């Protein structure tokens, strides 16, 4: 019997309802391609399903494996029973769907956080660029708004001449080589710590945590620039000094002989040395940042004020104007402080 006759007979059986459409397709394939065609197709499809399912387990490329599994299911549904591996494809689809949802849950906040970080960084750069201008305006405003009223003590120290006379004598009174007057120092110990935890298999297995810690004793120094604007006011027997703004001296001095280091590694971690080196590189920039925070300036401000008062007193003594019938008190105000139309409540330095 020829293939045509067999196909014709097969069609008659289908029309009579003796066989199903799926059985018709199977028998037709056997007639046209031989008995091993179905098994060949099974093997090919099983490989596709296995690949999609395996990738969904061992890799985090869930959006891609989801598409692969859906394609495999589509082919299986259209094959009328010739393609196998439906169970693997369905399992891979479920795993890939869950993984894709996890990626979306984690990825969206990360993206939002990244753009927030970029925005905050942009604002910080903008504020940093405007800060010098704002400080300069405040300094000029503080200095210019001090009252011009004064009582003359001596011809060389009249209101119009005292600032000029003081500034002209600065190189003679003190010269640090850089034009700075160191007004305060402060020793402090900072602790820097970094931890790194590593897990696998969706955080189900921990490889351990690497912890590094460095204790760093450091000396912070603060100064004012002798070349910055100064202004001295005469009010009765009080010398009002408008001194330049406090500045932090950088880099901060680190006491390496007193430094303490500690590190611990997890059972499957071997990165303690690398992490320690990375942490150590951040110490100087972070200490320089701490030195310029308002909290550190507040700690040394009063000591700095007394240092400046002693500096001015030495000059007054040189000019023979630190005595009962001339100047009896010195009040120091820094240019970055609030405006001082009235005398501070308590003199910085008084004649004993």
C-alpha positions in Angstrom: 0.0 0.0 0.0 1.4 3.4 -1.0 1.7 6.4 1.3 -1.2 8.0 -0.5 -3.5 5.1 0.1 -2.4 5.0 3.8 -3.1 8.7 4.2 -6.5 8.3 2.5 -7.4 5.4 4.8 -6.2 7.4 7.8 -8.4 10.3 6.8 -11.4 8.1 6.6 -10.8 6.8 10.1 -10.6 10.3 11.4 -13.8 11.3 9.7 -15.5 8.2 11.1 -14.4 9.1 14.6 -12.4 6.0 15.0 -9.2 7.9 15.9 -8.5 11.3 17.5 -6.9 14.2 15.8 -3.8 13.8 17.9 -3.6 10.1 16.8 -4.2 11.1 13.2 -1.2 13.5 13.4 1.1 10.9 14.9 0.2 8.3 12.4 0.5 10.8 9.5 4.0 11.7 10.7 4.9 8.0 10.9 3.7 7.4 7.3 5.6 10.4 6.0 8.8 10.3 8.1 9.0 6.9 9.6 8.4 5.5 13.1 11.1 7.4 14.9 9.9 10.9 14.1 8.0 11.4 17.3 10.8 10.2 19.5 13.2 12.6 17.6 10.9 15.5 18.3 10.6 14.5 22.0 14.3 14.5 22.5 14.8 17.9 20.9 12.0 19.5 22.9 13.2 17.9 26.2 16.6 19.5 25.7 15.0 23.0 25.2 12.9 22.6 28.3 15.8 21.3 30.3 18.0 24.3 29.2 15.3 26.8 30.1 14.6 25.2 33.5 18.3 24.8 34.4 19.1 28.4 33.6 16.2 29.6 35.7 17.8 27.8 38.7 21.5 28.5 38.4 21.5 32.1 37.0 19.7 35.3 38.0 18.8 36.1 34.4 15.2 35.5 35.2 13.6 37.8 32.6 15.5 36.0 29.9 14.7 32.5 31.2 11.0 33.6 31.6 10.9 34.3 27.8 12.6 31.0 27.0 10.1 29.0 29.1 7.2 30.8 27.6 8.5 30.1 24.1 9.0 26.4 25.0 5.4 26.2 26.3 4.1 27.8 23.2 5.9 25.3 21.0 4.6 22.4 23.1 1.0 23.7 22.9 1.2 23.9 19.1 2.8 20.5 18.6 -0.3 18.3 19.2 1.6 16.1 21.6 4.9 15.8 19.6 6.8 18.2 21.9 7.5 17.1 25.5 8.9 18.9 28.6 5.8 20.8 29.6 6.4 20.2 33.3 10.0 21.5 33.2 8.9 24.5 31.1 6.1 25.3 33.6 8.4 25.0 36.6 11.0 27.2 34.9 8.2 29.8 34.2 7.2 29.9 37.9 10.8 30.3 39.1 11.6 32.9 36.4 8.4 34.8 37.3 9.3 34.9 41.0 12.9 35.9 40.2 11.7 38.7 37.9 9.4 40.1 40.6 12.3 40.1 43.0 14.5 42.0 40.6 11.7 44.6 40.1 11.2 44.9 43.9 14.9 45.4 44.5 15.8 47.2 41.3 13.2 50.0 41.4 14.3 51.3 44.9 17.9 51.1 43.7 17.2 53.1 40.6 15.2 55.7 42.6 18.0 55.8 45.2 20.6 56.3 42.5 18.8 59.2 41.0 18.2 60.7 44.5 22.0 60.3 45.2 22.8 62.1 41.9 20.4 64.9 42.7 21.8 65.3 46.3 25.3 65.3 44.9 24.4 68.0 42.4 22.9 70.1 45.2 25.9 69.7 47.4 28.2 70.8 44.6 26.1 73.8 44.0 26.0 74.7 47.7 29.7 74.3 48.0 30.3 76.6 45.0 28.1 79.3 46.6 29.5 78.9 50.1 32.6 81.1 49.7 30.5 83.9 48.3 28.0 83.7 51.1 30.8 83.6 53.8 32.6 86.6 52.2 29.3 88.6 52.3 28.7 87.7 55.9 32.3 88.7 56.8 32.0 92.0 55.0 28.6 92.7 56.6 29.9 91.9 60.1 33.0 94.1 59.8 31.2 97.0 58.1 28.3 97.1 60.5 30.4 97.6 63.7 29.7 101.0 65.1 32.1 103.8 64.2 31.6 105.6 67.5 34.7 105.8 69.6 36.6 107.8 72.2 40.2 108.7 71.4 42.8 107.3 73.8 46.0 108.6 72.1 46.8 110.2 68.8 48.3 107.0 67.4 45.2 105.0 68.4 42.4 107.2 67.2 39.4 105.4 65.7 40.6 105.9 62.1 44.2 104.8 62.7 44.1 101.8 65.1 43.3 99.1 62.4 45.9 100.5 60.0 48.6 100.6 62.7 47.8 97.1 63.8 47.8 95.6 60.3 51.1 97.4 59.4 52.8 95.8 62.5 51.5 92.2 61.8 54.7 91.0 60.0 56.8 92.3 63.0 54.6 90.7 65.7 54.3 87.2 64.2 55.4 85.6 61.0 54.7 81.8 60.7 56.2 81.6 57.3 52.8 81.0 55.7 51.0 84.1 57.1 48.9 82.0 59.5 48.5 82.3 63.2 47.7 79.0 64.9 45.1 79.6 67.6 44.0 76.1 68.8 44.8 72.4 68.8 42.7 69.5 69.8 43.6 65.8 70.1 40.9 63.3 69.4 40.6 59.5 68.6 38.3 58.4 65.8 37.3 54.8 65.1 36.7 53.8 61.5 34.9 50.5 60.9 33.8 48.6 57.8 31.9 45.3 57.5 31.3 43.2 54.4 28.7 40.3 54.6 28.5 37.9 51.6 25.7 35.3 51.0 24.7 33.0 48.2 21.6 31.1 47.0 19.3 34.0 47.6 20.8 34.8 51.1 20.1 31.3 52.3 23.8 30.4 52.8 26.2 32.9 54.5 29.9 32.9 53.5 30.7 35.0 56.6 31.4 38.6 57.4 34.7 40.5 57.1 35.1 43.2 59.7 38.0 45.7 59.8 38.5 48.5 62.4 41.1 51.2 62.8 41.4 53.5 65.8 43.3 56.7 64.8 44.5 59.3 67.4 44.7 62.6 65.5 45.6 66.2 66.3 43.4 68.9 64.8 44.9 72.4 64.3 43.1 75.6 63.7 44.4 79.0 62.5 43.5 82.4 61.1 45.1 84.1 58.2 47.1 87.2 59.1 46.5 88.4 55.5 42.7 88.3 55.9 40.9 91.5 56.8 41.2 92.7 60.5 39.4 95.5 62.2 40.0 97.1 65.6 37.5 99.3 67.3 38.0 101.7 70.3 35.2 102.0 72.8 36.3 103.8 75.9 39.0 101.6 77.4 37.9 98.5 75.4 39.7 97.2 72.3 37.2 95.4 70.0 38.9 93.0 67.7 37.1 91.7 64.6 39.4 88.8 63.7 39.4 86.7 60.5 37.4 83.5 60.4 38.7 80.4 62.0 40.1 77.8 59.5 41.0 74.2 59.9 44.6 73.3 59.1 44.7 70.3 56.8 45.7 67.6 56.4 45.0 66.5 60.0 48.0 65.2 61.8 47.7 61.4 62.4 49.6 59.7 65.3 50.6 56.5 63.4 52.6 55.2 66.5 49.3 55.0 68.4 47.1 53.6 65.7 45.3 50.4 66.4 44.1 48.0 63.7 41.8 44.9 64.0 40.3 42.6 61.4 38.1 39.4 61.4 37.3 37.2 58.4 34.3 34.9 57.8 34.8 31.2 57.3 34.8 31.5 53.5 36.1 35.1 53.2 39.7 36.0 52.4 39.5 39.8 51.8 40.5 41.2 55.2 43.9 42.7 54.0 42.3 44.3 50.9 39.4 45.7 53.0 41.9 47.1 55.6 43.9 48.8 52.9 40.8 50.3 51.4 39.5 51.5 54.8 42.9 53.1 55.6 42.9 55.1 52.4 39.7 56.9 53.6 41.1 58.0 56.9 42.8 61.3 55.9 39.9 62.6 53.7 37.4 61.8 56.5 39.5 63.4 59.2 39.9 66.5 57.1 36.1 66.6 56.8 35.6 66.2 60.5 38.0 69.0 61.2 35.8 71.5 59.3 32.5 70.5 60.9 30.7 73.1 63.0 30.9 70.8 66.0 34.7 70.8 65.9 34.8 74.6 65.4 32.6 75.1 68.5 34.9 73.0 70.7 38.0 75.2 69.9 36.3 78.6 69.4 36.7 80.0 72.9 40.3 78.8 73.2 41.0 80.4 69.8 39.4 83.6 71.0 41.7 83.8 74.0 44.8 83.1 71.8 43.8 86.0 69.5 43.3 88.3 72.5 46.8 87.4 73.8 48.2 88.1 70.4 46.6 91.6 70.3 47.7 92.2 73.9 51.3 91.6 73.0 51.0 94.2 70.3 49.3 96.7 72.7 52.1 96.1 75.2 54.7 96.8 72.6 53.0 100.1 71.8 52.7 100.8 75.5 48.9 101.0 75.4 48.0 98.1 77.7 47.7 99.9 81.0 45.3 101.5 83.5 45.0 104.8 81.6 44.7 103.3 78.1 43.3 99.8 77.2 42.0 97.7 80.0 40.1 94.9 78.1 40.1 93.1 74.8 37.0 91.7 73.2 37.5 89.3 70.3 34.8 88.6 67.7 35.5 86.3 64.7 34.2 87.4 61.3 32.1 84.3 60.8 30.1 85.0 64.0 27.0 87.0 64.4 27.1 90.8 64.1 28.2 92.5 67.3 26.7 96.0 67.6 27.1 95.8 71.4 30.1 94.7 73.4 30.1 91.0 74.3 28.8 90.3 77.8 32.3 89.4 79.1 35.7 90.6 77.8 38.0 87.9 76.3 41.0 89.3 78.2 41.2 92.0 81.0 44.0 93.9 82.6 44.8 92.4 86.0 
